[in-house]
Amino acid sequence: MGTLDFLNSLEAPTAQVISIDIDQIEPDEKQPRKRFHPVDGNIDEEAQTALEELADDIAAVGLTQPIIVRELDDGRYNIIAGERRWRAFRLNRDRGLPDSQEIPAIVRQDLTGSKLRLVQLSENLQRDNLTDLEIALHLRETLEEYPDLQKQELAKVMNKSSQFVSRVLALLDPKWSDVVDSGMITYASLLEQFRPLPPEVQEQLKEKARAEGRPLTSGDIRTAKETAKGQLKAPPKPTGPVGVNAELAAKVEELIAQQAPENETYRPSAAAKAAAPSRDRIKDTGGEAVIPAGTGVLSAVAQQKREARLTLQQLATMLNNGALSDLSHTVALSLPVEEMKHSITALGGTLPEDDSQLPTVLAATINKLA
């Protein structure tokens, strides 16, 4: 249900409009709109201008909707909804305009308690906009006076989300009182942007607001966030040589050797060690990383080897004819799983439970026979 529908549902269908002397009517102190409460006799300039415009409209076309009041024990009336219209009538009376001493009104004695507070809030929201702070104060007063009310009920009357109610009430959090009470932040949406900022950025924005004597804007917060991002510098790249811990390097090599299959080694050959650059110091020139291409990056031993794809029959022919002078070369075989199992069994080995261990078990079985 929207705000206007909610109001219509509260209007008594048989309520009669009567004329009441404006001097017999008084505003409700708990009415959410606070800008009409004068400070040292002065009303907010913006509110006063809007009030004068409303008074001019009423003088020209009359009052289009009566105010709603409830009768007090002493015969006077308290405003439920329509304080701006009542004040506009008083202004026209003070101007000497005719038909301004009495105002059309509907008396509603049934609107009390939380129902009254919700009517006042919804009535104000559908007319001249309340400030977020006025909404927050009225919501807090209503919730404190009627703790059984839920935020969801308030949000429904306001035609807003429950998250909106929470954001508005955040304006009353003592943690943000310095920026809210001073007028630096006047909107709940602005406070929501301000809250997650780093403390140093918040302080910079406060100083800006004080120096310029004005409230903060979304643009101020956006600029501060962008400036803060620009000040975050990446860590400097090393410009000198980077040391390598020799003890740690030795432990890594030892671990690799322990993980190698039996009778195999991953330790570099003497030739490879001679060809490889020293690992004690690495010179960082500060340039971008480059992925090398070609065979120039290979070690001297690696450059002297080429891959030959042969069948086992071809390999056997080479061995039988003494074509290989050095039988210590490592040969990579790609065998079907079942063939590898057959080989292990034929050589007297024990099949592993996990097929992934077949190459290691085959090598170990062969080594026992060598």
Secondary structure, DSSP 4 states (H G I P E B T S, - for coil): --HHHHHHHHS-TTPPEEEEEGGGEE--TT-S--TTS-BTTB--HHHHHHHHHHHHHHHHH--SS-EEEEE-TTS-EEEEE-HHHHHHHHHHHHTT-TT-SEEEEEE-SS--HHHHHHHHHHHHHTSSPPPHHHHHHHHHHHHHH-TT--HHHHHHHHT--HHHHHHHHGGG-GGGHHHHHTTS---HHHHHHHTTS-HHHHHHHHHHHHHHTS---HHHHHHHHHHHHHT-PPPPPP-S-EE--HHHHHHHHHHHHHHSPTT---SPPHHHHHHSPPSSEE---S-------SSTTS-HHHHT-------HHHHHHHHHTT--S-TT--------HHHHHHHHHHTT----SSGGGHHHHHHHHHHHH-
